[in-house]
Amino acid sequence: MKVEALEREFRYNGGLRLPDPNPKLTVGEVINLYAATYPEITTAAIEGPEVIGNKLVYRLTRAIGTKG
């Protein structure tokens, strides 16, 4: 039997695939890291992980709301 660690991948808004910057970081820490580039990711809903092939895929969906 071969044990293999699954790589994490973060998918944002359905199409953007964000690689795992560091497997030692928590999902929240990864989101905070990507918030510098995608500020709206901080309010994203997190779904998963889902095993797809040899990856753990987390889906991040932008929160829909009104301003003000």
C-alpha positions in Angstrom: 0.0 0.0 0.0 1.3 3.4 -1.0 0.4 6.4 1.1 0.3 9.7 -0.8 -0.5 13.1 0.6 -3.2 15.0 -1.4 -2.2 18.4 -2.7 -4.7 21.3 -1.9 -6.1 23.5 -4.6 -8.3 26.6 -4.1 -10.9 27.5 -6.8 -12.2 31.0 -6.6 -15.4 32.1 -8.4 -15.7 29.0 -10.4 -12.8 29.4 -12.7 -9.7 30.7 -11.0 -7.4 28.0 -9.7 -5.1 29.1 -6.8 -2.3 26.8 -5.8 -1.6 26.1 -2.2 1.2 28.5 -1.2 2.2 26.4 1.8 0.6 23.1 3.0 1.3 24.0 6.6 -1.0 27.0 6.5 -4.7 26.6 7.5 -7.4 27.4 5.0 -8.0 30.7 6.7 -4.3 31.6 6.5 -4.3 30.8 2.8 -7.3 33.0 2.3 -5.7 35.9 4.2 -2.6 35.5 2.0 -4.5 35.7 -1.2 -6.5 38.7 0.1 -3.7 40.9 -0.9 -4.4 40.1 -4.5 -8.1 39.4 -4.3 -9.5 41.5 -1.4 -13.1 40.2 -1.8 -11.9 36.7 -1.1 -12.0 37.4 2.7 -15.8 37.3 2.7 -16.0 34.2 0.4 -18.0 31.1 1.4 -15.8 28.0 1.7 -17.0 24.7 0.4 -15.1 21.4 0.7 -12.7 20.0 0.5 -13.7 17.6 -2.3 -11.3 15.0 -3.5 -10.7 15.4 -7.3 -8.0 13.1 -8.6 -5.0 13.6 -6.3 -6.1 17.0 -5.0 -8.2 18.3 -2.2 -10.2 21.1 -3.8 -11.7 23.9 -1.8 -14.3 26.1 -3.6 -14.4 29.7 -2.6 -17.5 31.5 -3.7 -17.8 35.3 -3.6 -20.4 36.5 -1.2 -23.3 38.3 -2.8 -24.7 41.2 -0.9 -25.6 44.9 -1.0 -23.5 47.8 -0.2 -24.3 50.1 2.7 
